[in-house]
């Protein structure tokens, strides 16, 4: 049985087709068009589907899924056995909740700190007792570069390549890169250090568009043995929701 799941973020859309728990197709889209969805549904004989959306302008995607699959609406009201103490479920991002569901299923019994580096950087903890209280939301890397340019008169908008090393600040451009990128690494290490104090055997799950950059920068840190790069965390969570709903109904 094939499931189609889509993580529609602020910048890109990530799509995967699962055969049970195995990903058989994965693609990142800048613009997700209905024709491509229909093609994939037919090619893989997709039965079920679900979506995590952080924007509200893609009803046509849902329409295609509702018309061609068993569409399972995803919301923070769906709970697969997690003790959720977040105070405002209506404002909890669906992508954040999907990651928690994935951690609960894929890393059962562990204290998991999920760090998602995308448009924003989010930090969410699911403890080994399946308790979720929330976490933190911070500026993403690109947003930091844009903010420096937007809120100053003379600082330029600096482009950066995730594969490049963090430069020394020997001129204005490199000083901005150093400040933003080293600042992010210091922030991430600070969060990991803080959570380590209260959570024994902490597993750190890196995901999101800039996770590979963080992984490279942290590969020689004292935290490296704790870190797992899981780029499909949101998609795995959505697939778990489909499996959970299927069991509930049958």
Buried (B, 14 or more C-beta within 10 A) or exposed (E): EBBBBBBBBEEBBBBBBBEEEEBEBEEBBEEBEBEBBBEBBEEBEBBBBBBBBBEEEBEEBBEBBEEBBBBBEBEBEBBBEBEBEBEEEEEBBBBBBBBBBBBBBBBEEBBBBBBBBBBBBBBBBBBBEBEBEBBBBBBBBBBBBBEBBEEEEEBEEBEBEBEEEBBEBEEEBBBBBBBBBBEBBEBBBEBBEEBBEEBEEBBBBBBBBBBBBBBEBBEEBEBEEBBBBBBBBBBBBBBBBBBBBBEEEE
